Amino acid sequence: MNQAPVFPEGFLWGAATAAHQIEGSPLADGAGPSIWTRFAHTPGMMLNGDTGDVACDHYNRWKDDVKLIRELGLQAYRFSVSWSRILPEGTGRVNQKGLDFYSRLVDELLANGIEPLLTLYHWDLPAALDDRGGWLNRDIADWFAEYGSVLFRALDGRVKKWVTHNEPWVVTDGGYLHGALAPGHRSRYEAPIASHNLMRAHGAAVKAYRELGKHEIGLVVNIEPKYPASDSAEDAAAVRRAHAYMNEQYLHPALLGRYPPELKEIFGDAWPEWPEDDFRLIRQPLDFVGINYYTRSVTKAAESYPLNTGVVKQPLGTYTETGWEVFPQGLTDLLLWFKQTYGDLPVYITENGAAFFDPPAAMVDEAGNRRVRDPLRIDYLRKHIGAVHEAIRQGVDIRGYMLWSLMDNLEWSLGYSKRFGMVHVNYVTQERTPKDSARWYSKVIATHGRSLAEPLPY
């Protein structure tokens, strides 16, 4: 990158986390259990038997964490709320102590000049609602709107950017189709129902916000470009199925009021016919869409469940600790596709980052300071932020960039084995150490991106 990029006026730089991944104390102060509390305590479901019982202890260390966010120069902080902290039974009785925790967090962020971006749902459904069918129960649209309304009444105005769901694709693919994530179901028949009810709940929450709130609300999706492994017609068809399943399954109903036709091909007799009234509920006007991007897929036709597709590993590619190829061009391609397909709706990059090997404890450098050197992460971030700028240059309305993640945390069923943070967490002592990538990102923010043109610090 030879020329200093210029980001738009008001472009928002920040970082993101999720409640269950960092907070710990999942049952503190009257909170109810979530499906992830249950899942993590089910033998064999979590790597190394890890749980979110302590995580990063953010529930107790939140004030110090906000101070760290300020010291790093972040302008925004995207976090999620634990539904079962607010409504222990999922509906009905409000747990004021849980609500007060997030109210204090928001106040502290604002006092430090940091804009809060609040996500209602980042995968931790109250266990009490799972007992009533969870995302398979059509009533959950009303339950979710009720939960959202409690927060809208309490925090709107202090919070001006709201998100309904984070990555509904992961909720259903991992939680209802393949069983790798909570609640651990494996059913081709359940997955479409869960997906549809997630979108109905999204629409119901947006509708409730329009009645109660006065600012902005959107949806966050994880999407990735699919490239064919060859020029064959079979691989082209495989790409189309994979693209519809991951990239269009949630954006199409939210923004166009319909599902892509390939989903019926993928699910066969497990794909229901949905009432038209459902799409009128789902397709609520949005103020923005958040895009989470990590990698691409080079796709081929294969015998696999349920897509009949496979992914071809690239022999010259660089891969992260999670086995994801580093491919920044894919982010530009994806953002251009979004604009071409859905128009000029504003976009935030709500997650982007990488897990590379970091030691369990920070090293002490020659000057006696704790330090974590992470050159691969810096290179990843530099290239991907550059890819965002290229999409802006080509006309995509991108309003901000949230690095994933603020700190190392519980990587769901992979436990504490993968570190995405720009801040290192020693899980024994809970010491936070900004990695070299955090210092580098601070400079990017301070220069509004101009430092991207400088040579890397290694």
PAFI-698308 format. One record per residue (C-alpha): residue number from 1; chain; x, z, y. Coordinates in steps of 0.05 Angstrom, whole numbers. Each point is the difference from the previous one (the first is absolute). Last residue first. Layout:
<sites>
num NUM cadena A u X w Z v Y
...
</sites>
This chain:
<sites>
num 458 cadena A u 172 w 233 v -120
num 457 cadena A u -36 w 11 v 66
num 456 cadena A u -36 w -68 v -3
num 455 cadena A u 19 w -47 v 56
num 454 cadena A u -45 w 0 v 61
num 453 cadena A u -59 w -47 v 7
num 452 cadena A u -48 w 52 v -27
num 451 cadena A u 21 w 43 v 59
num 450 cadena A u -50 w -38 v 43
num 449 cadena A u -59 w 27 v -39
num 448 cadena A u -33 w 42 v 54
num 447 cadena A u 69 w 29 v 18
num 446 cadena A u -21 w 72 v -14
num 445 cadena A u -40 w -22 v -61
num 444 cadena A u 57 w -39 v -31
num 443 cadena A u 47 w 59 v 17
num 442 cadena A u -45 w 48 v -37
num 441 cadena A u -1 w -48 v -58
num 440 cadena A u 76 w 5 v -6
num 439 cadena A u -2 w 75 v 3
num 438 cadena A u -54 w 1 v -54
num 437 cadena A u 39 w -51 v -42
num 436 cadena A u 61 w 45 v 2
num 435 cadena A u -42 w 52 v -35
num 434 cadena A u -34 w 56 v 39
num 433 cadena A u 10 w 64 v -40
num 432 cadena A u -59 w 45 v -17
num 431 cadena A u 15 w 63 v -39
num 430 cadena A u -56 w 18 v -49
num 429 cadena A u 51 w 44 v -39
num 428 cadena A u -13 w -25 v -70
num 427 cadena A u -35 w -65 v 18
num 426 cadena A u 56 w -21 v 46
num 425 cadena A u -38 w -48 v 44
num 424 cadena A u 35 w -60 v 32
num 423 cadena A u -31 w -30 v 62
num 422 cadena A u -6 w -75 v 1
num 421 cadena A u -42 w 11 v -61
num 420 cadena A u -13 w -47 v -59
num 419 cadena A u 32 w 43 v -54
num 418 cadena A u -21 w -13 v -72
num 417 cadena A u 5 w 52 v -56
num 416 cadena A u -42 w 53 v 33
num 415 cadena A u -61 w -14 v -42
num 414 cadena A u -8 w -70 v -27
num 413 cadena A u -74 w 14 v -9
num 412 cadena A u -8 w 5 v 76
num 411 cadena A u 65 w -10 v 38
num 410 cadena A u 3 w 72 v 22
num 409 cadena A u 41 w 0 v 64
num 408 cadena A u 61 w -23 v 37
num 407 cadena A u -14 w 2 v 75
num 406 cadena A u -31 w -42 v 55
num 405 cadena A u -16 w -54 v -50
num 404 cadena A u -16 w -55 v 4
num 403 cadena A u 14 w -27 v 69
num 402 cadena A u -60 w -12 v 45
num 401 cadena A u 4 w -63 v 43
num 400 cadena A u -47 w -16 v 58
num 399 cadena A u -47 w -48 v 36
num 398 cadena A u 8 w -65 v -37
num 397 cadena A u -41 w -58 v 28
num 396 cadena A u 29 w -58 v -40
num 395 cadena A u 22 w -58 v 45
num 394 cadena A u 63 w -30 v -31
num 393 cadena A u 45 w 47 v 40
num 392 cadena A u -40 w 59 v -27
num 391 cadena A u 13 w -25 v -70
num 390 cadena A u 74 w -5 v 16
num 389 cadena A u -1 w 71 v 27
num 388 cadena A u -30 w 25 v -65
num 387 cadena A u 55 w -35 v -39
num 386 cadena A u 52 w 33 v 44
num 385 cadena A u -31 w 67 v -17
num 384 cadena A u 8 w -21 v -72
num 383 cadena A u 73 w -20 v 6
num 382 cadena A u 20 w 63 v 38
num 381 cadena A u -39 w 45 v -47
num 380 cadena A u 32 w -28 v -63
num 379 cadena A u 70 w 2 v 30
num 378 cadena A u -11 w 73 v 21
num 377 cadena A u -26 w 17 v -69
num 376 cadena A u 60 w -32 v -34
num 375 cadena A u 48 w 38 v 47
num 374 cadena A u -26 w 69 v -20
num 373 cadena A u 51 w 53 v 19
num 372 cadena A u -28 w 71 v -4
num 371 cadena A u 33 w 50 v 47
num 370 cadena A u 7 w 75 v 9
num 369 cadena A u 50 w 13 v 56
num 368 cadena A u 68 w 32 v -10
num 367 cadena A u 38 w -51 v 42
num 366 cadena A u 30 w -33 v -62
num 365 cadena A u -68 w -8 v -31
num 364 cadena A u -42 w 49 v -41
num 363 cadena A u -42 w -35 v -52
num 362 cadena A u -76 w 6 v -3
num 361 cadena A u -31 w 25 v -65
num 360 cadena A u -38 w -37 v -55
num 359 cadena A u 43 w -62 v 13
num 358 cadena A u -34 w -64 v 26
num 357 cadena A u -12 w -61 v -43
num 356 cadena A u -44 w -51 v 34
num 355 cadena A u -75 w 2 v 11
num 354 cadena A u -23 w -49 v 52
num 353 cadena A u -42 w -6 v 63
num 352 cadena A u -61 w -30 v 32
num 351 cadena A u -66 w 34 v 13
num 350 cadena A u -53 w -6 v 56
num 349 cadena A u 23 w -67 v 27
num 348 cadena A u -54 w -2 v 52
num 347 cadena A u -43 w -62 v 10
num 346 cadena A u -48 w -23 v 55
num 345 cadena A u -55 w -48 v -23
num 344 cadena A u 19 w -71 v 22
num 343 cadena A u -30 w -40 v -57
num 342 cadena A u -15 w 20 v -72
num 341 cadena A u 32 w -55 v -41
num 340 cadena A u 52 w -31 v 46
num 339 cadena A u 18 w 68 v 30
num 338 cadena A u 7 w 32 v -69
num 337 cadena A u 41 w -58 v -26
num 336 cadena A u 48 w 7 v 59
num 335 cadena A u 7 w 74 v -16
num 334 cadena A u 14 w -15 v -73
num 333 cadena A u 53 w -52 v 14
num 332 cadena A u 36 w 46 v 49
num 331 cadena A u -2 w 57 v -52
num 330 cadena A u 23 w -47 v -55
num 329 cadena A u 61 w -19 v 40
num 328 cadena A u 23 w 73 v -8
num 327 cadena A u 11 w -6 v -75
num 326 cadena A u 32 w 61 v -32
num 325 cadena A u -26 w -4 v -72
num 324 cadena A u -36 w 61 v -26
num 323 cadena A u 27 w 37 v -60
num 322 cadena A u -18 w 69 v 26
num 321 cadena A u 73 w 15 v 13
num 320 cadena A u 3 w -62 v 44
num 319 cadena A u 18 w -70 v -22
num 318 cadena A u 47 w -52 v 29
num 317 cadena A u -14 w -70 v -26
num 316 cadena A u 50 w -48 v -32
num 315 cadena A u -33 w 0 v -69
num 314 cadena A u -71 w 1 v 28
num 313 cadena A u -48 w 37 v -45
num 312 cadena A u -60 w -42 v -20
num 311 cadena A u -67 w 36 v 4
num 310 cadena A u -55 w -14 v -51
num 309 cadena A u -72 w -24 v 3
num 308 cadena A u -59 w 1 v -47
num 307 cadena A u -38 w 42 v 52
num 306 cadena A u -30 w 55 v -44
num 305 cadena A u 42 w 17 v -39
num 304 cadena A u 58 w -46 v -16
num 303 cadena A u 13 w -64 v -37
num 302 cadena A u 41 w -38 v 50
num 301 cadena A u -4 w -51 v 57
num 300 cadena A u 56 w 10 v 50
num 299 cadena A u 8 w 38 v 65
num 298 cadena A u 59 w 13 v 47
num 297 cadena A u -26 w 64 v 32
num 296 cadena A u 18 w 26 v 69
num 295 cadena A u 23 w 68 v 26
num 294 cadena A u -15 w 62 v 41
num 293 cadena A u -56 w -14 v 49
num 292 cadena A u -56 w 46 v 25
num 291 cadena A u -47 w -35 v 48
num 290 cadena A u -46 w 38 v 47
num 289 cadena A u -60 w -38 v 26
num 288 cadena A u -26 w 8 v 70
num 287 cadena A u -62 w 14 v 43
num 286 cadena A u -49 w -13 v -57
num 285 cadena A u -72 w -26 v 3
num 284 cadena A u -38 w 22 v -62
num 283 cadena A u -2 w -46 v -61
num 282 cadena A u -11 w 52 v -54
num 281 cadena A u -72 w 17 v 18
num 280 cadena A u -23 w -72 v 7
num 279 cadena A u 38 w -14 v -65
num 278 cadena A u -40 w 54 v -36
num 277 cadena A u -66 w -29 v 26
num 276 cadena A u 17 w -64 v -37
num 275 cadena A u -6 w 36 v -66
num 274 cadena A u 60 w -7 v -47
num 273 cadena A u 3 w -41 v -64
num 272 cadena A u 44 w 38 v -49
num 271 cadena A u 69 w -20 v -26
num 270 cadena A u 12 w 30 v -70
num 269 cadena A u -27 w -64 v -33
num 268 cadena A u 61 w -37 v 24
num 267 cadena A u 50 w 44 v 38
num 266 cadena A u 50 w -53 v 21
num 265 cadena A u -47 w -59 v 7
num 264 cadena A u -49 w 43 v 39
num 263 cadena A u 57 w 22 v 44
num 262 cadena A u 20 w -72 v 12
num 261 cadena A u -61 w -11 v 43
num 260 cadena A u 30 w 38 v 59
num 259 cadena A u -47 w 56 v 21
num 258 cadena A u -47 w -5 v 59
num 257 cadena A u -14 w 28 v 70
num 256 cadena A u 57 w -35 v 36
num 255 cadena A u 39 w 58 v 30
num 254 cadena A u -13 w 60 v -45
num 253 cadena A u -23 w -41 v -60
num 252 cadena A u 60 w -48 v 4
num 251 cadena A u 52 w 54 v 18
num 250 cadena A u -13 w 42 v -63
num 249 cadena A u 7 w -50 v -57
num 248 cadena A u 39 w -50 v 42
num 247 cadena A u 73 w 23 v -8
num 246 cadena A u 4 w 32 v -68
num 245 cadena A u -50 w -34 v -45
num 244 cadena A u -7 w -65 v 40
num 243 cadena A u 75 w -9 v 4
num 242 cadena A u 11 w 15 v -74
num 241 cadena A u -54 w -49 v -20
num 240 cadena A u 26 w -55 v 46
num 239 cadena A u 71 w 11 v -23
num 238 cadena A u -21 w -6 v -73
num 237 cadena A u -36 w -66 v 17
num 236 cadena A u 64 w -27 v 31
num 235 cadena A u 39 w 24 v -61
num 234 cadena A u -46 w -38 v -47
num 233 cadena A u 2 w -62 v 44
num 232 cadena A u 76 w -1 v -8
num 231 cadena A u 46 w -3 v 60
num 230 cadena A u 38 w 62 v -22
num 229 cadena A u 4 w 75 v 11
num 228 cadena A u -56 w -4 v 52
num 227 cadena A u 4 w 45 v 61
num 226 cadena A u -46 w 59 v 12
num 225 cadena A u 2 w 34 v 68
num 224 cadena A u -11 w 75 v 2
num 223 cadena A u -57 w 45 v 22
num 222 cadena A u -10 w 74 v 8
num 221 cadena A u -63 w 12 v 41
num 220 cadena A u -16 w 46 v 58
num 219 cadena A u -70 w -2 v 32
num 218 cadena A u -17 w 10 v 74
num 217 cadena A u -28 w 46 v 53
num 216 cadena A u 10 w 2 v 75
num 215 cadena A u -29 w 43 v 57
num 214 cadena A u -67 w 29 v 19
num 213 cadena A u -24 w 37 v -61
num 212 cadena A u -68 w 27 v -22
num 211 cadena A u -47 w -59 v -13
num 210 cadena A u 55 w -52 v -9
num 209 cadena A u 36 w 50 v -44
num 208 cadena A u -60 w 6 v -47
num 207 cadena A u -2 w -76 v -8
num 206 cadena A u 75 w 0 v -15
num 205 cadena A u -11 w 55 v -52
num 204 cadena A u -57 w -38 v -33
num 203 cadena A u 41 w -64 v -2
num 202 cadena A u 59 w 35 v -33
num 201 cadena A u -46 w 34 v -49
num 200 cadena A u -29 w -68 v -20
num 199 cadena A u 71 w -25 v -8
num 198 cadena A u 20 w 57 v -45
num 197 cadena A u -66 w -10 v -37
num 196 cadena A u 18 w -73 v -14
num 195 cadena A u 70 w 18 v -25
num 194 cadena A u -27 w 55 v -45
num 193 cadena A u -52 w -47 v -29
num 192 cadena A u 51 w -55 v -11
num 191 cadena A u 48 w 48 v -36
num 190 cadena A u -52 w 32 v -46
num 189 cadena A u -13 w -59 v -46
num 188 cadena A u 73 w -18 v -11
num 187 cadena A u 10 w 73 v -20
num 186 cadena A u 61 w 45 v -3
num 185 cadena A u -12 w 65 v 37
num 184 cadena A u 55 w 46 v 25
num 183 cadena A u -35 w 36 v 57
num 182 cadena A u 53 w -4 v 27
num 181 cadena A u 56 w -50 v -10
num 180 cadena A u 29 w -38 v -59
num 179 cadena A u -69 w -12 v -32
num 178 cadena A u 4 w -76 v 0
num 177 cadena A u -69 w -20 v 25
num 176 cadena A u -31 w 61 v 34
num 175 cadena A u 56 w 39 v 34
num 174 cadena A u 57 w -49 v 7
num 173 cadena A u -38 w -64 v 14
num 172 cadena A u -58 w 37 v 33
num 171 cadena A u 36 w 46 v 49
num 170 cadena A u 58 w -48 v 7
num 169 cadena A u -46 w -55 v 25
num 168 cadena A u -34 w 49 v 48
num 167 cadena A u 67 w 4 v 38
num 166 cadena A u -13 w 53 v 53
num 165 cadena A u -73 w 9 v 17
num 164 cadena A u -38 w 15 v 64
num 163 cadena A u 53 w -4 v 54
num 162 cadena A u -7 w 31 v 70
num 161 cadena A u 37 w -11 v 65
num 160 cadena A u -22 w 41 v 61
num 159 cadena A u 12 w 70 v -26
num 158 cadena A u -6 w 51 v 56
num 157 cadena A u -61 w -39 v 21
num 156 cadena A u -31 w 6 v -69
num 155 cadena A u 23 w 66 v -32
num 154 cadena A u -58 w 46 v -19
num 153 cadena A u -60 w -47 v 2
num 152 cadena A u 39 w -57 v -34
num 151 cadena A u 28 w 49 v -52
num 150 cadena A u -69 w 24 v -22
num 149 cadena A u -26 w -71 v 4
num 148 cadena A u 53 w -25 v -48
num 147 cadena A u -22 w 49 v -53
num 146 cadena A u -73 w -20 v 8
num 145 cadena A u 18 w -73 v -2
num 144 cadena A u 39 w 12 v -64
num 143 cadena A u -58 w 35 v -33
num 142 cadena A u -48 w -55 v 21
num 141 cadena A u 44 w -54 v -31
num 140 cadena A u 10 w 46 v -60
num 139 cadena A u -73 w -6 v -18
num 138 cadena A u 16 w -64 v -37
num 137 cadena A u 35 w 41 v -54
num 136 cadena A u 59 w -35 v -34
num 135 cadena A u 47 w 23 v 56
num 134 cadena A u -8 w 72 v -22
num 133 cadena A u -49 w 8 v -58
num 132 cadena A u -29 w 68 v 17
num 131 cadena A u 60 w 37 v -30
num 130 cadena A u 44 w -45 v 43
num 129 cadena A u -38 w 29 v 59
num 128 cadena A u 20 w 71 v -17
num 127 cadena A u 71 w -24 v -12
num 126 cadena A u 4 w -18 v 74
num 125 cadena A u 31 w -70 v 6
num 124 cadena A u 74 w -1 v 17
num 123 cadena A u 15 w -75 v 6
num 122 cadena A u 21 w -7 v 73
num 121 cadena A u -68 w 7 v 32
num 120 cadena A u -16 w 17 v 72
num 119 cadena A u 62 w -29 v 32
num 118 cadena A u 18 w 28 v 69
num 117 cadena A u 47 w -34 v 48
num 116 cadena A u 26 w 54 v 47
num 115 cadena A u 37 w -20 v 64
num 114 cadena A u 63 w 41 v 14
num 113 cadena A u 14 w 28 v 70
num 112 cadena A u 22 w 68 v -26
num 111 cadena A u -64 w 36 v 23
num 110 cadena A u -39 w -57 v -33
num 109 cadena A u 34 w 13 v -67
num 108 cadena A u -11 w 74 v 6
num 107 cadena A u -74 w -9 v 15
num 106 cadena A u -8 w -47 v -59
num 105 cadena A u 33 w 50 v -47
num 104 cadena A u -42 w 58 v 27
num 103 cadena A u -63 w -40 v -12
num 102 cadena A u 24 w -19 v -70
num 101 cadena A u 9 w 73 v -20
num 100 cadena A u -64 w 21 v 35
num 99 cadena A u -41 w -47 v -45
num 98 cadena A u 28 w 34 v -61
num 97 cadena A u -14 w 69 v 28
num 96 cadena A u -71 w -23 v 18
num 95 cadena A u -18 w -18 v -71
num 94 cadena A u -63 w -41 v 11
num 93 cadena A u -57 w 12 v -50
num 92 cadena A u -39 w -62 v -19
num 91 cadena A u 38 w -55 v -35
num 90 cadena A u 65 w -7 v -39
num 89 cadena A u -7 w 69 v -30
num 88 cadena A u 61 w 25 v 38
num 87 cadena A u -21 w -39 v 62
num 86 cadena A u 57 w 1 v 51
num 85 cadena A u 58 w 18 v -46
num 84 cadena A u -34 w -43 v -54
num 83 cadena A u 5 w -62 v 43
num 82 cadena A u 75 w 8 v 10
num 81 cadena A u 15 w -34 v 66
num 80 cadena A u 50 w -57 v 7
num 79 cadena A u 59 w -10 v 46
num 78 cadena A u 25 w -54 v 48
num 77 cadena A u 47 w 26 v 53
num 76 cadena A u 12 w -37 v 65
num 75 cadena A u 53 w -6 v 55
num 74 cadena A u 59 w 21 v -44
num 73 cadena A u 60 w 24 v 40
num 72 cadena A u 37 w 32 v -58
num 71 cadena A u -3 w 66 v 37
num 70 cadena A u -75 w -6 v 6
num 69 cadena A u -10 w -12 v -75
num 68 cadena A u 46 w 59 v -13
num 67 cadena A u -41 w 45 v 45
num 66 cadena A u -62 w -23 v -38
num 65 cadena A u 34 w 19 v -65
num 64 cadena A u 17 w 69 v 28
num 63 cadena A u -74 w 11 v 17
num 62 cadena A u -22 w -26 v -68
num 61 cadena A u 43 w 48 v -41
num 60 cadena A u -55 w 39 v -35
num 59 cadena A u -46 w -58 v -21
num 58 cadena A u 63 w -44 v 0
num 57 cadena A u 26 w 35 v -61
num 56 cadena A u 36 w -64 v -19
num 55 cadena A u -33 w -3 v -69
num 54 cadena A u -20 w 72 v -17
num 53 cadena A u -59 w -6 v -48
num 52 cadena A u 5 w -76 v 0
num 51 cadena A u 20 w -3 v -73
num 50 cadena A u 60 w -22 v -42
num 49 cadena A u -4 w 1 v -76
num 48 cadena A u 64 w -40 v -5
num 47 cadena A u -40 w -64 v 15
num 46 cadena A u -73 w 17 v 8
num 45 cadena A u -57 w -15 v -49
num 44 cadena A u 29 w 32 v -63
num 43 cadena A u -35 w 67 v 6
num 42 cadena A u -58 w 2 v 49
num 41 cadena A u 21 w 42 v 59
num 40 cadena A u 16 w -60 v 43
num 39 cadena A u -67 w -32 v -16
num 38 cadena A u -40 w 62 v 19
num 37 cadena A u 33 w 10 v 68
num 36 cadena A u -3 w -76 v 9
num 35 cadena A u -75 w 0 v -12
num 34 cadena A u -6 w 51 v 56
num 33 cadena A u -8 w 75 v -4
num 32 cadena A u -40 w 37 v 53
num 31 cadena A u 30 w 30 v 63
num 30 cadena A u -17 w 72 v 18
num 29 cadena A u 63 w 18 v 38
num 28 cadena A u 50 w -30 v -49
num 27 cadena A u -20 w -41 v -61
num 26 cadena A u 47 w -59 v 11
num 25 cadena A u 58 w 44 v 25
num 24 cadena A u 45 w -62 v 4
num 23 cadena A u -4 w -44 v 62
num 22 cadena A u 46 w -59 v -14
num 21 cadena A u -28 w -48 v -51
num 20 cadena A u -71 w 27 v -2
num 19 cadena A u -9 w -10 v 74
num 18 cadena A u 30 w -69 v 9
num 17 cadena A u 59 w -21 v 45
num 16 cadena A u 14 w -52 v 53
num 15 cadena A u 52 w -17 v 54
num 14 cadena A u -2 w -24 v 71
num 13 cadena A u 11 w -55 v 51
num 12 cadena A u -58 w -25 v 42
num 11 cadena A u 5 w -66 v 38
num 10 cadena A u -25 w 16 v 71
num 9 cadena A u 32 w -62 v 31
num 8 cadena A u 15 w -50 v -54
num 7 cadena A u 66 w 1 v -38
num 6 cadena A u 61 w -37 v 27
num 5 cadena A u 51 w -20 v -52
num 4 cadena A u 74 w 2 v 18
num 3 cadena A u 31 w -66 v -20
num 2 cadena A u 51 w -6 v -57
num 1 cadena A u -39 w 26 v -59
</sites>
